[in-house]
Amino acid sequence: MDETNKRTITEKIALFKRYFSGLPNVFGSYDPDTGRSWQEKRSVNSETILTHLKGKKHYGVYLLVNDITKAIATDFDSHDRSKPLEFIRAAHHYRLPAYIEISKSKGFHVWIFFNEHGVKADKARLVTKAILKDIDSEQTEIFPKHDCLNSQVFFGNFIYTPLFGRLVPEGKTVFIEPETMNPYQNQWDFLESIQRVEESTLDDIIEINGLSKQQRPDIQPNQSKDRLVQGTGLPLCIQSMLQNGVAHLQRSSCFRLAVQLRRIGLPFDATVSVLKTWSLKNKPADGKWIITDQEIVEQASCAYRNYYQAYGCETPEISLFCSPDCHTFKKRGQEAI
């Protein structure tokens, strides 16, 4: 990729901020050597962006500010190119410009950018969900994951931004041409050419296509543990796992939890949000890492790929939390998943 141009570092940082900005006092980061991700509660400034562009520390942006977002991204967690390309074609059907980025590990992000003041996140998410439905990819993650911040959703979820300097030479975290799937020769020229969408365009799409929000309460990642599990119909063992976290078998436990959350009708993106909150309660034994967000998505995807009916009572991760008061206790003889 030819990145030679006359732009100064200051100009590049300003151009980057134009498209990838969100909450100013918190951001996500990631260690590529260990796979560990975390949240940093400090100001997002030019140094934060420069460190990212130089490839020293990832900058993950929290796109949602109150109920406004300046961009929306769909995370296609697979090397399969067909779905992001389908998304772009479907978005163009709605006259929405969309842009593909190769993500840092695997898969693709598809971005749609809005005007400098941002748009209502609920409208952006509603239209994006409609596009995903059009291409039979409704389980694909969307960022931001919520319509607004409130007393229960303090930050939302971050997404890693493009152009991480350490990975750009490898052809990762860069934007690519849909026709060739090759990186744009000059990523900064490309950024400057991006078309941004007005909120009125979203209003037209919603009205013309008769789109409406589903009448269901979303379980947000910062809800209290009582609200998270009470009245859901989840088995007592699953409630206990969600409330207390686990010390062993995190990944298989994550799969089991995802299976049960799907059984009660929770959508995929909400399940992933719940499991990310659950992971913060885990206390892995023997100095092991807490399960990563990427691993959570992978386990949840497996759980949503097929419809599992058994409870898995005989498996070690479930039996650790088994209660004689559980209404499924007498079913322990059934075949495990």
C-alpha positions in Angstrom: 0.0 0.0 0.0 1.3 3.4 -1.0 0.8 5.7 2.0 3.1 8.5 0.7 1.4 11.8 0.8 1.8 15.3 2.2 -0.5 14.9 5.2 1.1 15.7 8.5 0.6 13.5 11.6 -1.7 16.2 13.0 -3.8 16.1 9.8 -4.0 12.3 9.9 -5.2 12.3 13.5 -7.9 14.9 12.7 -9.0 12.9 9.7 -9.1 9.7 11.8 -11.2 11.4 14.5 -13.7 12.6 12.0 -14.9 9.1 11.4 -13.9 7.1 14.6 -15.0 9.1 17.6 -17.3 8.3 20.4 -17.2 8.6 24.2 -14.4 11.0 25.1 -13.4 9.5 28.5 -13.2 5.8 28.0 -11.8 3.4 25.3 -11.0 -0.3 24.8 -7.6 -1.8 24.2 -6.1 -5.1 23.3 -2.7 -6.9 23.7 -2.1 -8.9 20.4 0.6 -11.0 22.2 -1.7 -12.4 24.9 -5.2 -11.8 23.3 -6.3 -9.9 26.4 -8.7 -7.0 26.0 -9.6 -4.4 28.6 -11.2 -1.0 29.2 -9.3 2.2 30.0 -11.2 5.0 31.7 -9.2 8.0 30.7 -9.4 10.8 28.1 -9.3 9.9 24.4 -6.8 12.4 23.0 -4.5 12.8 20.1 -1.9 10.7 21.8 -4.4 7.8 22.1 -5.0 8.0 18.4 -1.3 8.4 17.5 -0.4 5.4 19.7 -2.9 3.3 17.8 -1.8 4.5 14.3 1.8 3.7 15.3 0.8 0.2 16.3 1.7 0.4 20.0 -1.7 0.1 21.6 -5.1 -0.6 20.0 -7.9 2.1 20.3 -11.4 0.6 20.7 -14.1 3.3 20.3 -17.3 3.4 22.2 -19.5 4.7 19.4 -22.6 5.5 21.4 -22.8 8.9 23.1 -26.1 9.3 24.9 -28.4 8.2 22.0 -26.2 9.4 19.2 -23.6 7.6 17.0 -21.4 8.9 14.2 -20.9 5.4 12.7 -22.3 1.9 12.8 -20.4 -1.3 12.1 -21.4 -4.9 11.5 -18.9 -7.5 12.6 -18.8 -10.5 10.2 -16.7 -12.9 12.2 -15.7 -15.2 9.4 -13.2 -15.4 6.5 -16.2 -15.8 4.2 -16.2 -12.8 2.0 -19.7 -13.3 0.6 -21.7 -11.9 3.5 -20.0 -8.6 3.8 -20.2 -8.2 0.1 -23.9 -9.0 0.2 -24.4 -6.5 3.0 -22.8 -3.8 0.8 -25.0 -4.6 -2.1 -28.1 -4.6 0.1 -27.0 -1.3 1.7 -26.6 0.3 -1.7 -30.2 -0.9 -2.5 -31.2 1.6 0.3 -28.8 4.1 -1.2 -26.4 3.8 1.8 -22.7 3.8 1.2 -21.0 1.1 3.1 -17.3 0.2 3.4 -15.4 -3.0 4.2 -12.5 -3.3 6.6 -10.5 -6.4 7.2 -10.5 -6.9 11.0 -7.5 -7.5 13.2 -7.9 -11.2 13.6 -10.4 -12.7 11.2 -13.4 -11.6 9.3 -14.6 -8.2 8.3 -16.2 -5.0 9.6 -18.6 -3.2 7.4 -18.9 0.5 8.3 -21.6 3.2 7.5 -20.7 6.7 8.5 -23.0 9.5 9.5 -22.7 13.3 9.5 -20.4 15.2 11.9 -23.3 15.7 14.4 -24.2 12.0 14.4 -27.7 10.4 14.1 -30.1 8.7 16.5 -28.6 5.3 17.2 -31.9 3.5 17.3 -32.6 4.6 13.7 -29.1 3.5 12.5 -29.5 0.1 14.3 -33.0 -0.4 12.9 -31.9 0.1 9.3 -28.8 -2.0 9.8 -30.9 -4.9 11.3 -33.2 -4.6 8.2 -30.2 -5.0 5.9 -28.9 -8.0 7.9 -32.4 -9.5 7.7 -32.4 -9.0 3.9 -29.2 -11.1 3.6 -30.2 -13.8 6.2 -27.5 -12.7 8.7 -29.6 -11.4 11.6 -27.2 -12.9 14.2 -24.3 -10.7 13.1 -23.1 -8.3 15.8 -23.8 -4.6 15.4 -21.9 -1.8 17.0 -23.2 0.2 18.8 -25.2 -2.6 20.5 -27.7 -0.4 22.2 -30.0 2.5 21.3 -28.9 4.8 24.2 -26.9 5.1 27.3 -28.7 5.1 30.6 -28.4 4.2 34.3 -27.9 0.6 33.3 -25.8 1.0 30.1 -23.0 3.3 31.2 -20.6 2.8 28.2 -22.0 0.2 25.8 -19.5 -1.9 23.9 -16.3 -0.8 22.1 -15.2 -1.9 18.6 -11.5 -1.8 17.5 -10.8 0.9 15.0 -9.0 0.5 11.7 -5.4 1.4 10.7 -3.6 -0.2 13.7 0.0 0.5 12.6 1.4 -2.9 13.5 -1.1 -4.8 11.4 -1.5 -2.4 8.4 1.6 -3.9 6.6 0.0 -7.4 7.0 -3.1 -6.2 5.2 -5.2 -6.1 8.3 -7.3 -3.3 9.9 -7.4 -1.7 6.4 -10.3 -0.8 4.1 -10.6 -2.8 0.9 -12.1 -2.4 -2.5 -15.3 -4.5 -2.8 -14.6 -5.3 -6.4 -11.1 -6.8 -5.9 -11.0 -7.3 -2.1 -7.6 -5.6 -2.2 -6.6 -2.8 0.2 -6.9 0.7 -1.1 -3.5 1.9 -2.1 -3.8 5.0 0.1 -5.9 4.6 3.1 -5.9 8.3 3.9 -7.1 9.3 0.5 -9.8 6.7 0.9 -10.9 8.1 4.3 -11.2 11.5 2.8 -13.5 10.1 0.0 -16.0 8.5 2.4 -19.6 9.6 1.9 -21.5 10.3 5.1 -25.2 9.7 5.7 -27.8 12.2 7.0 -30.4 11.2 9.6 -33.1 12.3 7.1 -31.9 9.4 4.8 -32.5 6.9 7.6 -36.0 8.5 8.3 -36.9 8.0 4.6 -35.7 4.3 4.7 -37.7 3.6 7.9 -40.8 5.2 6.5 -40.7 3.8 3.0 -40.0 0.3 4.2 -42.4 0.4 7.1 -39.6 -0.5 9.6 -40.5 -0.6 13.3 -38.7 -1.6 16.5 -39.4 -5.0 17.9 -41.5 -4.8 21.1 -39.1 -6.7 23.4 -36.9 -5.5 26.3 -33.2 -5.8 25.6 -31.1 -7.3 28.4 -28.3 -4.8 28.6 -24.8 -5.7 29.8 -24.8 -3.5 32.9 -28.1 -4.7 34.3 -28.0 -5.9 37.9 -27.6 -9.6 38.3 -31.1 -10.0 39.9 -32.8 -8.4 36.9 -30.5 -10.5 34.6 -31.7 -13.8 35.8 -34.9 -13.5 37.8 -38.2 -14.3 36.0 -36.4 -15.7 33.0 -37.2 -19.4 33.4 -33.5 -20.3 33.5 -32.5 -23.3 35.5 -31.1 -22.6 38.9 -27.6 -23.8 37.9 -27.5 -21.4 35.0 -28.8 -18.5 37.2 -26.0 -19.3 39.7 -23.3 -19.4 37.0 -24.5 -16.0 35.6 -24.6 -14.4 39.1 -21.3 -15.7 40.4 -19.1 -16.5 37.5 -17.0 -19.6 37.2 -13.4 -20.6 38.0 -13.1 -23.6 35.7 -14.1 -24.6 32.2 -14.9 -21.0 31.1 -15.3 -21.8 27.4 -17.6 -24.8 27.7 -19.5 -23.0 30.4 -19.9 -20.1 28.0 -21.4 -22.5 25.4 -23.8 -23.9 28.0 -25.0 -20.5 29.1 -25.5 -19.4 25.5 -27.6 -22.5 24.8 -29.9 -21.7 27.8 -30.1 -18.0 26.9 -31.2 -19.0 23.4 -33.8 -21.4 24.8 -35.5 -18.5 26.6 -35.6 -16.5 23.3 -32.8 -14.1 23.8 -31.4 -12.8 20.4 -27.8 -13.5 19.6 -26.4 -10.0 20.2 -28.1 -9.7 23.5 -26.7 -13.1 24.6 -23.2 -12.0 23.7 -23.7 -8.8 25.8 -24.9 -10.9 28.8 -22.0 -13.3 28.4 -19.5 -10.4 28.3 -20.9 -9.1 31.6 -20.7 -12.7 33.0 -17.1 -13.0 32.0 -16.1 -10.1 34.3 -17.3 -12.1 37.3 -15.1 -15.1 36.4 -12.1 -15.9 38.6 -10.0 -18.4 36.6 -8.0 -20.9 38.5 -4.2 -21.5 38.0 -3.6 -18.0 36.7 -5.5 -18.5 33.5 -6.9 -15.6 31.4 -10.5 -14.6 31.6 -12.3 -15.7 28.5 -11.9 -13.1 25.7 -14.7 -11.3 23.9 -13.7 -13.1 20.7 -14.0 -16.5 22.4 -17.4 -15.5 23.8 -18.7 -14.7 20.3 -17.3 -18.1 19.0 -19.0 -20.1 21.7 -22.3 -18.3 21.3 -22.1 -18.8 17.6 -21.8 -22.5 18.1 -24.7 -22.5 20.5 -26.9 -20.6 18.0 -25.9 -22.7 15.1 -28.1 -25.6 16.1 -31.1 -25.9 18.5 -30.0 -27.9 21.6 -32.7 -29.2 23.8 -30.8 -31.1 26.5 -29.7 -29.3 29.7 -26.2 -30.9 30.0 -26.8 -31.7 33.6 -24.2 -34.5 33.7 -21.4 -32.3 32.2 -18.8 -31.1 34.7 -19.4 -27.4 34.2 -23.1 -27.7 35.0 -22.8 -30.3 37.8 -20.6 -27.9 39.8 -23.7 -25.7 40.1 -26.4 -28.3 40.4 -29.1 -27.7 43.0 -31.6 -30.3 44.3 -34.2 -27.5 44.2 -33.8 -27.2 40.4 -36.8 -28.3 38.4 -34.5 -30.1 36.0 -32.7 -32.0 38.8 -34.6 -35.2 38.2 -33.7 -35.0 34.5 -30.0 -35.6 35.1 -30.2 -39.0 33.5 -30.9 -37.5 30.1 -28.3 -37.4 27.4 -25.9 -34.5 27.6 -25.7 -32.1 24.7 
